[in-house]
């Protein structure tokens, strides 16, 4: 029973597995949207990565890198809805493509804007060739990006930002589930058997086999997109740290939020220390310590966001960080317990590896204003000034009460002795001195400082993502999955002149965003709902495109009548669940009653709400010839139009016969056929408009054969089974997207009515141009084909206007129809 209990503890629960799979699925969808935006950007003949990179740097600046502040400054000048984005969101997006310092170099920028899919390799090579030509131009010949390139680049960034906002609640769910890192590694690499997760490495083939073949949680397209984002190099094995940075990214570094004209964040800190004569601090930054060749602590801001395991083995799930968040408002402090402090003996203390002394979440990451009681909020969050001596904020154990932030009433605080900067043994005792990241000066000599007393010993463990104000967790902190370390600033000695934040930042969007209150749901509720509806609609269009790709694999000889005859084994004129199950099990794909219900639900959505065919499907779970035509015939084809126009199966058979054995008149469009007796003369005369033209369709009384009697070959039956499987997966995924949208509105139809009113305005319905405009402003990038497929889903069989019932049916889950 011992090994069984250990295996049970190391397995993911149902809630944890669903949360992890939802995050992986959303991350894969984000990569697919970004890949489409990359292709649209590279399709522009005026785009080259080098010129676009220099345009983002600004005028008069020649550097080899950019940061989030540069991109935010460029984006704020563009006529695009993404110009209202905050600089911190941009820094989080760019952190995946840049180094830990937030510096985006040209090769990093190319990973952001160039396609990654092997099928789009030609677009990548063309864009790189244009970039090579631009690099040979003189400096005076370089011009800014064109309007088309700027708009498509804004669309690319907006897609990443929308994905970031969509992933935030899923990432918070992962944090709340308290998943152990080793369990996640073994779960994703479980197809490797006993070697699963060895060395913290994952196999792309194993991850794909788990998510696609065994769990069927992701499609093969989604799995490939997820692996392209996590495994950018395409190696046979990739580290789990790369995937964890995508799942739970670290906080953006402070240097990425500053203007890049200040220089590298590490260089700024060194210049500031050199100006004050802190030679001891510089020596500790550059030279090794007495305990070994590794420095006792790291002042480099470029290494503060890297996931570094504290143990020697690669499988150690403990993550050490010498930094603690002060208030979640952009200020950071250095944990004195992890720094070698001065001691009378002259030796430095070893670095404390305490997983409890880890970073805390920022208040703005919760998704809204803090809902903590005023008595439990820190002083900086309540609007008061910090304590005069900036006492060390301590993390408490889940079972211990929160420590007081100020002395109790009626008693004076016990003064603690100040520890000097340098000890007799050369140790560095910085205590709890704090440097605010916005306080970095332009000249390198001014910094916002506040000297404090030395920190107390480290308290017991606290779970990652939970403070003394949060809920306790049942597992200790060193067993929690904590892959991210937040950005922390450098702590320097006191005595520097205090520089106000407004003097350094001026009227930048970052400084103004800290003063302005967070928007409430009442202010931007409609905007959020509109974006969510457009995201769900775009996802439906993507799934429809996958189904159309499966339809294209059917051979041309596979007619609708032959498909119906192959499925209807008993000749009853309708297809039931047993017929589809027999075909799917022939090729090893079992079908349940729920899968057949998903097919019926998808067919009902193809019919208009007032069509009798949709009502008949609600009563009997059988598919007619017209219903199969909506599943088999390619959208936009003449056969598909005939299916939509037919009133019965007999009318459809007549229309299909006319389409197969006649040709349209080039003038009036009437269908004309040539008799077999007139084989020597190809010229015929239209009986409607009397136009003479050549007709090559020769039909006689004995040449017409029943298409249903021909049967389907084995290859066609296999492609038909793949098409039905794609329809089932698309229907289930679409219903999940509708359920998410319904949860956002609490299953209230008034929310969809607001979205429809924004689309239609004062009209009774909206047209194709209204849908295109709304998708451009509020939705992800979409191709013209996807937009046409979405319109065919929304539009009824007749007319060019979408009414409210048709729009509501496409965005409501299945439970809302009953």
N, C-alpha and C positions, 0 to 999 in steps of 0.2 A: 504493500500500500504506500510505502514511502516514495518510490519513483513516480507512482501515479499521482500523488498529491503534489509533487514538485512539477510534474508536467501540467497539472491543472492550474497551478499558480502561474506558470509561464505562458499560459494560453490567453488569448484575448477573449474578453467577454463579448456578448452579442452587441451591447451598446458601444463598446470600444471599437469593435470591428466595423460597425456601421458608420461611426464617426470618421474613422480612418479612410474607409472606402469613399465616403462622400467627399472628403477633402481631396483625395487622389483624383476622383472623377472631375471635380471642379477645376483642379489644377490642369488636367489634361484638356478640358474644354477651353481654358484660358490660352493654352499654347496653340490650340487649333485656330482660335480667333486671331491671335498674334501672327501666326504663320500666314494667314490670309491677308492680313494688313501688310506684312512684309512683301508679299508678292505684288500687291497693288502698288506699293511704293517703288519697288524695283522695276515695275512695268513702265514707269514714267521715263521717257528718254532724257529728261533734264536732270535726273537724279544721279549723283555719284557720292559715295560715302565721305570722301575727303572734303569736298566743298561743303557738304552738310555739316560735317564735324567742325569746320572752321567757322561756319555761320553761327553755330551755337556758342562758340567761344566769345563772340562779340567783336566789335571794331577796335582796332589798335592793340589787341592782345595776341601775343604769339606764345602759346604754351603747347605742351604735348598732352594735355589732359583737360577735362572739364569736370564739373561737379553738378550736383542737383540745383544749386543756386543759379548757375549759368543756364541750365535748361529751363528753370522756372522763369528767369528773366526773359528768355526768348519766347516762351509759351505765353507769357502775359501780354505780349504785343500782337498775338495772332487773333483773328476774328473767329474764334472757335469756342464752344462751351468748355473745353478743357482748360481754358486760360484762367478759370477760377479755382484751379487746383492748388492746394497748399504745397509748400516746398518740402514738408516732411513726407508726404505721400510720394512725391517724386523721388526723394532720396531712398525710400523703401523699395521702390520699383527698380531704380538703377543699382541698388546694392547687389542684386542677383547677377548683374553683368559687369560689375566693377570689383575692385579689391576691397579689403576691409576698411581702407581709408576713405572710400567714396570717390576716388579719382577714376574717372572713366577715360581711358586712353583710346586711341584710334582702333586698335584691335578689339577692345571691349565694345566700342560703338558699332563696329561691324557685326558683332554677335547679336546686337540688339536689332539692327535694321535689315540684315541679310537673311534670306530664307535658309532653313535648315533641312527641309525635307529633300531626300535625294531626287525626287521628281522635279524639283524646282532648282536644280543645280545650274541649269542654263541661265536663269535669271540672276543667280548669284555671280556667275562668271562675267556676265555682261555688266553688272554693276561694278564689279572690281576692275574690269577693263576701263570703264569710264573714270573710276577713281585714279587709276594709274596715269591716264592722260591728263587729268586735272593736276596731279602732283608735279608734272613737268611744266606747267604754265608759270609765267612770271607772277610775282606777287600782285602787281597792279591789275592783272587780268581776272583776278578772283572776284566774283560777285556773289551776292546773297542768293539764297534758294528761291526758286520761282514760286508762284502762288500755288501751283498744282502740287509741287513737292512739299511745300509747307503744310498744305491741307492734309496730304496723305501721311505726313509725319505726325501731325496732330492726331489723326485718326489712330495711328499706331500707339501713341502714348495714351490716348484716351481708352483704348481697349485694355491696356495693361492696368490703368487706374481703375477701370470698372471691375476688372478681375480682382484687384486688390480689395476693393470694397466688398465684393461678393465673398471673398475668402475669409474675411475677418470673423464673422460669426462661426464659421467652421473651425477656424484655428482656435477660437476661444473654447469651443466644445472639446477640442483635443486637449487643451490645457486643463479643463475641468475633469476630464476622464482620468488624468494622472496615469498615463501609459508609460510603462518601463521601456527604455530604449532597446534593450536586448530582446524583449518580446517582439517589438516591431520588426527588428532585423530578422529574427527567426521566422516570423510570420510571412514577410515578403519573400524570403529566400527558402521557404519550406519545401520547394520542389527539388532542392539539392540534397535532401535526405540528411544523413548525419553531419555533413559539412555545411549545413545551413548557417549563414551568418558568420562564418569563420573569419576572424580578422576584421570584422565590421565591413566586409565587402559583399556586394550584391551582384548577382548575375542577371543581365537583362533578359536572357531567355527564360530564366526561372521566374522572374517577376511577371513577364508576359504570359507564361503558362498558368500562373496562379490567378491573375486578374481576369484573363480572357477565357481560358479553357475550363478551369476548375470552378471558379466562383461566378464567372460570367457577369462580373460587376462592371467591366469596361469592354467596349468594343476593341477590335484590333487597331483601329485608327486612333482611338483614345490612348491605348497603351503605348503605341509608338510615339505619340506626341508627348506623353508623360516621360518616357525614357529620353527623348531628345532634349527635354528641359533639364532633367536631372543628370544625364550623362552626355554632356556636350561634346566630348571627344569621341564618343562611340566605342569606348574600350570594352573588352570582353568582361571585365569586372570593374565596378566603380564603387567608391566609398559611400557609405550611408550618410556621411556628413554632407555630401553634395545634395542628397535628397532632403535631408533635414533642413538645410538652408532654404529650400523651396517650400517645405511644409510650414516651418516655423522660423521665419527670417529674423535676424537680430535687429535691434534698433539701429537706425541710421547714425553714422558718426557725426559728431558736432562739426567737424571740418567741412562736411558736405553741405551744411546749411549756411556757411559763410561765403561771401564773395571770393571767387578763386584768385582775385588779384592779391589777396593776402599771402598767397603762397601755400606751401604744404603745411598741414596742421602740425606735424612734428617739427618742422623748421621754425614755425612761429613760437612754439613753446621753448625751443632751445635758445632762440634769440632773446626771448623775454628773460630767461634765466641768466643768460650771459650778460645782459645789461645790468642786472642787479648784483653781479659778482658771485653768483651761487656756483662756485667751482666744484664744491663737493657734490652737488646734485648732478652736474654734468659728468663728473667722473663715475658716479654710480650708474648713469645712463649708458656710458660707453664702455666701461671696464667691467671685468668679471667680479663676482663676489668671492668671499672667502669660503663659501660652502661648496663651490664647484665652478664649473665653467659656465653655467647658466646664470644670468642675472637674477638677483633675488626678487626683483619686481620689474615690470615693463612699463616704461613711460611712453612708449611709442603709441600714438593714437592709431597708427596704421595696423597694429596688431591687436587692438582691443576688442574687435568683433569676431575674431577667428575662434572656432570651436576647438579648444585644445584639451584633451583628456589629461587629468591630473596624474593618473597612474602610468606605469611603464607599459602595460599591455594595451593593445589597441582596443580591446573589448571593454575597458573600464568605462562605465557609464557616468562617472562623476565628472562634473565640469567645474573648473575652478575659475573664479574671477575675483580680482582684487578690488572691484569697484561696486559701489552701492548707489542706488538711486535715492535722491534726497526727498523729492516731493512729487515726482512725475511730471513736473512742469518744465523740463528741459535742463534742470540743474543736476550736477553729478558731483560725487565726492569719492575720495579714495579711502578704502578700508585700511585703517592703520594696523589692524591685526595681521594682515597678510604682508606687511612690509617689515623688513629687518629693522627693528628698533634698537636704539642705543642702550647699552647695558653697561653696568660698572665693570664687568669683566672684559669688555672690549670686543666681544663676539656678537655677531648678529643672530637674531632668532630665526629659526627656519620658517619658511613660508607656511602659513596655516592653510591646510586644504580642508575647508569646511564647506560642504555643499549647502549648508543652511545660509551661509553668507553670500547669497546669490542676488542677482538683480531682481528688481520688482517691476511690475508692469506700469507703463505710463497711464495716467488717468484718461488721456484722450484715446487710448486703445480700446477702452471699454465700449465705445460706440455712442457715447452721450455724456451728459454732465454727471458728476458723481452724485450718487444717492446715499452716501453715508450720512449718519447723523452729525450735526454740527459739533456735538461733544466729542466725537471720535475722529474728526478730520484733523489732519496735521495743520499747524499754524500757517504754513505757506499756502495751503489750499483754502483756509478761511479768510485770507486777505490780510492777516497780521504779518508784521515783520518777523523774521526769524529771531531766535534768541541772540543776545549780544555776543555770547561766546560760541555760537553755532555748535551746540553739543551734538555728540555723535548720535544719530538715530539708530536705534538697536532693533533688530528683528527678533521677535519673540517666538517661543515655542507655541504650537497650536493649543497646548494645554495650560499655558501661562497667561495671566492678564497682560494687557498692553502697558508698557512703561509710560510714566508721565512725561509729557513733552516740556513741562516747566515745573519749577518748585511748587510744592503744595502751599496752600493759603496759610498765612501766619508764620511761616518759617522761611528763613533765608537759605539760599542754596549754598551748599558746602563748596568753597572754592577748591579747585584742583590745581596742583602746581603745573606750571608751563614747562615743557621739556624743550631743551635747546635743539637747534637744527642738527648739529653734529655732536656725537658722543665722543668720549675719550678714546674709544676703540675704533673710531672711524665709522660707526654705525649711523644710519640715517633714521632719526626719529621725527617724522613729520606730524605725528599725532593725528588730529582730525582736521587739519587745514583743508580748506575747500577752494576750488577754482570753479567759477561758473563759466560754462562754455560760451555764452554770448559775450563774455567780457574780454575776449582776446583783442588786444589793441593792434592798431594798424602799424605802429612804429616798432612793435616788438618789445617795448619797455613798460607798458601799462597793462595791468591785469586786475581784475576784480577779485580781491582777496579778503579772507576773514580768518584770522588765526583762532584756533580753538584748543581745548585741552586734549590730552591723549585719550584715545578710545579705550573703553573697557574691554575685558575679555569677551570672546565670542559667545553669544547665547546658544541655546540648543537649536536643532535644525528647524527650518521652516520650508515648506514646500514651495517649489518654483511657481511663480505667478500668484502667490498668496502672501499677504502681509498680516500684521496683527489685526487688521481690520477685516480680513477675509475669513472665509470658512475654513476650518481645519480639514486636513486630509487624513485618511486612515493609514497611508503608507509614509515611511520616513522619506526625507528629502533626497537622500543619496540613492534611493531606488526609483526615483521619478525620471521620466524622460525629459531632460533639459538640454536641448541641443543648441540653444542660442545664448549668447552673452551680449549684454547691451553695451552701447557706446558709453564710455566713461572718460571724463576729462582728467587733465594732469593736475596734480596738487603741487604747489610751489610755496616757498616761504612767504611769510607775511612781510609787510613793510612796503609793498608796492602801492602806488597811488590808485585809488578806486576810480574807475571810469564808468560812467553811467551806460546802461545798455542802449538808451536812445541815441547817445553820441556815436556808438559804433554801427548801429543798424539803421538809424534814420527812420524813414517811413517805409521800410521794407514790409512785404506781406507777412513775414514771420513775426515781426514785432507787433503789427496791428492785429494779427490773429490771436495773440495771447491776451489782448485787452478785450476783444470783442467776445460776447458770450456765444456759446455753441448754439447752432440753429436747432430749433425744436421741430417736432414732427408736424406741428400745425403749420410751420412756415414752408417746409420743403417736403411735405407728405405726398403731394401730387407729383412732384418731380421724381421722387423715389419710386412711386408706384408706376409712373410712366416708363422709367428706365427698366424696372423689373418686368413689365409687360412686354417691352421691346426685346429684352433679353430672352424671355420665354419664347416669343415669336421667332426670333433668330435661331434659337435652338431647334425649333420645329422645322424651319427651313433647311437647316443642316442635316437633320435626320431624313427629310424628304429627298435631299440630294443623294444620300447614301442608298435609299430605296430605288431611286431612278438609275443609279449606277448598277444595281443588281438587275433591274429590268433590261438594261442594255446587254447583259450577258446571255439573254435568251436568244436562241438561233432564229433567223428570219422565218424559217418554216414552222415555227411554233405559233400557231394561230390561237385565237381565243376559243374557238369551238373545239379544237383539239385539246386544249388545256382543260376545258370543262368535261370533255369525254374521258380524259385520263383520271380526273379526280372522282367523277361520278361513276363508280364501278357498277352500281345496280341500275343505272338508267332512270332514276326517279326525277331528273330534271333539276335537282338542287344538290348542293355540296354541304355535308354535315361535318361534325368534328371527327367522326370515325373515318371519313374519307381522307381528310387531311392528315390524320394520325397514321394511316396506312402508308401514305406517300413519304412522310417524314421518317418513320421508323425503317423504311426500306434503305435509307442512307444513314442510319444511326443517329437520328435527331428526334428524340421523343417530344411529343406535344401533349400538354395538359389541357384541361378544360379552361383554365385561366388564360392560356395562350390563345385558344380559339376565341374566347371572349374579347381578347385584345384585338384580334383581327376584325371581328364584327364591329367593335367600337371604332376602329380606324375607318371602316367602310361607311359607317353612319356619319362620321365627320366629313366625308367626301360629298355626301348628299346635302342638299339644302334643308333647312329646318322644316319647311312646309312640304317637302317632297314625300309622296306616299311610300317610296322605297325605304326611307329612313324609319318611318313608323312601323313598317312590316318587320324590319330587323329587330325592333324592340320586343315584338311578340314571339317570333320564332327564331331560334338560333341556327338559321340556315342561310346559305349564300346562293343567290341566283346567278344567272349568266351576266346580268348587268353589274352585280356586285363584284364578280370576278374580273370584269373588264376594268373596273377602277383600280384593282390590284395589279393586273398584268400589263395593261396597255400603257405605253409611255405617255407621260403628261405632255399635252400639246400636239399629239399626233391626231390624224383624222379618225382613227379608231376610237381614241379617247373622247373626242368630240361627239362621235356617234353614240357612245355609251351614255354620255350626259344628256343627249337629246332624245334618246329612245324612251318610250313610255312603257314598254313591256319587252320581254325576251324575244318574242316573235318579231317585233319591230326592229330590234337590234340585229337579229339574224338577217333580215332583209337588207338593212343598211350595210352590214358587213359584206353581204354578197355583192351589192352594187359597188362598194369600194374595191373589191377584189377583182371583179370581172368587167370593169368599165374604166373609161378615162374621162377627165373633165374637159369641157369645152374651154378653149383659151379665152373666149370672149364673155360668155355668160356663166360658165361654171357648171352647166348641166352635164350629167353623166351620160356618156355615149359608148356603145360597144359595137364592134364590127362582126358581122355574121361570118361563119366559117366558109360559106359558099362564095364570099367575095374575097378570097385569099389573094387573088392576083392584083387587086387594086387597094392600096392602103388608104386612099382618100375617102372620107366620109363627110356627111353634111349634118350639122346640128339641127335637130327637129324644132328647136325653140327659136334660135336667132338666125338660122340658115347660114352659119359660118362653115366653110369647108376647111378641114384640117386633116392631118395624118393621124390615124388611130392604129396602134400596134397591138391592141388587145383583141384577139380573135377568139370567139366563143361559139361553139356549136351545141347542138342538143345532146350529143354524146360525149363532149369534152368536159362537161361540168361534173366534178366529183365532190362528194360530201367531205368537207374538211375534218369533221369529227370522226370519220371512219378511218382516217389515216393513222391515228395513234401518234404517240410521242416516243422517240428513241430514248435510250438510257441517258445519254448526255443531256438531252433537253429536260428529262425528268429530274436529273440532279440539279441543274440550274434553277428549275422551278422550286425545288425544295430549299435552295439557298435564298431565293427571293422571298418565300414565305417566312423563313427564319429572320430575314432582315426586317420584314414588316412587323413581326412580333416584337423584336427588340426596339424598333423605332416607336411602336405604340406604347410600350411600357415606359420607355424613357420620356416620351412626351407627356404621359400622365403624371410622372414624377415632377416634371417641370410645372405642370398646371397645379399640382398639389402644393408646391412651394409658393407659388403665386397666391393661391387661396389662403395659405397660412399667413401670408403677409397682410391680407385684408380681413382675416378672421371669417372667411367664407361669406363675406358681405358682397352682394352683387353691385352695390352702389360704387365700390371702388372701380370695377370694370366699366361702369357707366361714366365715371369721371374720365377714364382713359379714352373711352369712345368719344366723349364730348370734346376732348382736346384734339382728337384726330379729325372729327367731322365738323367741329365748329357749330355754326347755326344751321347746318344742313341735316337732312334725315339720315345720311350715310356718308362715307368717305370713299374717295376714288383712289386710283393707283398712285397718283401724284402725292396725295396726302400721306399715304403709307411710306412712300419713298422719303418724303421730307421728315417725317417723324423718326424713321430709322436712321437718317443721317444725323439728326440732332441728339437722339436719346439712345440709339442702339449701337451694337458693335459693327465693325466693318462687314459688309455683305457684298457678294458678287451679284451681277445682274441676273444670273440664272437662279440663285437662291431667292432673290426678291420676286422673280416671276413665279417660282414654285410657292412661295408664301401667299402671293396674290391668288393663285389658283385654289389654294386651301381656303382662303377667306371668302373669295367671291362666289356667289351662287351660280347656278347653271346658266342663268340668263341675266343680262344686264351688267353694267360696269360699276355698280355701287354696292358697297357692303353695308348691310343693315345691322342694327344692334343685336337681333337674335343670332345671326350667323357669327358675329364677332364674339359674343359671349360664349357660344358653344365651343369655339376653338380654344378658349382660355380657361374653361372651367373643368375641374377634374370629373372623373366618371361618377363619383358619389353625388355630385350636384345635379346630375340629369334626372335621377330617379325621383 
